[in-house]
């Protein structure tokens, strides 16, 4: 049931926020340190534990899977918004570092997408070209 997914998501978010606040206090920062990430890890571990011990029926698993998938874009986007506001208040160095990280990440996408691709030893012309493909039944 979808409602179980919402309840589990809320519990994990609350635990993560509390843990992030405690971590911030422990290292002397007046901020939540990694609360969203901690909540996501708790969510993943809890769902895995419940599945392995057969504590969930199929409907409950579907609901938790749905809200687990929704958790990432919604909650992470909220945390990213807070980080952008804090970075802009922190000065130009934080903004330059963020922009540089985005540019480097974009530059790495084509390189990383080539990893694991096998190169064919035959060219398209040697194989008869794409126009000469027949549907054999």
N, C-alpha and C positions, 0 to 999 in steps of 0.2 A: 504494500500500500504506500502511496506517495506520502501520506502523512508521517509514516515512520522515517522516511528520508529527511523530511523537514525537521523532525524532532532530533534526529541524530546529528544533522548539520548544525542545528542551534547549540546543542550540547558541546560539540567539538569546537565551534566558534567561541563559546564562552570559556572553555578550558584553555584554548589557545591564547585568547586575549589576556586572561589572568596570568598564564605562564609567561607571556611576552612582557607584561607589566612587571612581574617579579624579576625577570631577567634584566630588564632595564634598571630597576632599583639595585640589583646585585652588582651591576657594573658601573653604577653611578650616573646613569643617563635618565633624564626625566621624559622618557618616551617608551612606547611599546616596541620592544626589540624582537622582531620575528614572530609576533603572535599569529599572524595569518598563516605563515609557513608551518608553525607548530600545529595549528588547528588542522591544516590539510594533512599533515603526517598522521595525526591522531585519527582523522576520518578514514584514511586509507587503512591504517592498522586495525581499527575497530571493525570495519566492514570485512576485512580479510579474516579476522578472528571469528566473527560471527558466521561467515560462510564455511570456514573449515570445521567448525563445531556443529554445523547443521542447525543453527538457531534461527535461520530465516527461511520462510517459505518463498515461493517464486515471486509472488506479488510484492512482498517486502523487498526482495532483492532488486526488482525492477524499479521500485520507488527510490531506493537508496542509490542505485546506479544513475537514475535521472538527476537526483539532487547532487550527487557526487560530481557529475559532469557539469552541472550548473554552477557549482561552487567555484570552480576555477575562474571562469570569465567574470563573474559578478564580484566576488569578494576580492580577488586579486586586483581587479580594476579599481575598486574602492581604495585599496591600500596604495596602489600606484598613484592615484590622485593625491593622496596625502603626501606621498614622497615628492611629487612635483612641487607642491606648494612649499614644503620645507626646503627643497633645493633652491627654489627661486628666492626665498627669504635668506638663504645662506650666502648668496653672492654669485658673481659671474663664474667662479671656478667650478661650482657644482653644476651649473648649466652647461658649461663647456665640456666637462667630463661626461655628462649624460648624452650630449649630442655626439661626442666622439665614440662612445660605446655603441650607440645606434648605428653610426656610419660603419664601424668595424664589423658589427653583426650583419649588416646588409651585405658588406663585401665578402663575408665568409659563406653566405648562402650558396653561391655558385660552386665554390670550392668543396663544400661539404656535400653538395648534391652529386658530385662526381664520384664520391667514395663508394666503392662496392659495385659500380657498374662494370659489366664485362664488355670488352670491345670485341666486335665481330671481326674475324679474319677475312671475311668476304665483303665486298662492297655491294651496294644495292644493284648496280648494273650487272655484276657477276651472278647475282641470284635471279636475274630476269627482270628486275625492276618492279616497282609497285603496280604498274599498269598490267602486268602479265600474270597476276594472281588469279587462279581459278578456284571456284568452289567445287570440290570433289565430294560427291555423296557416296 
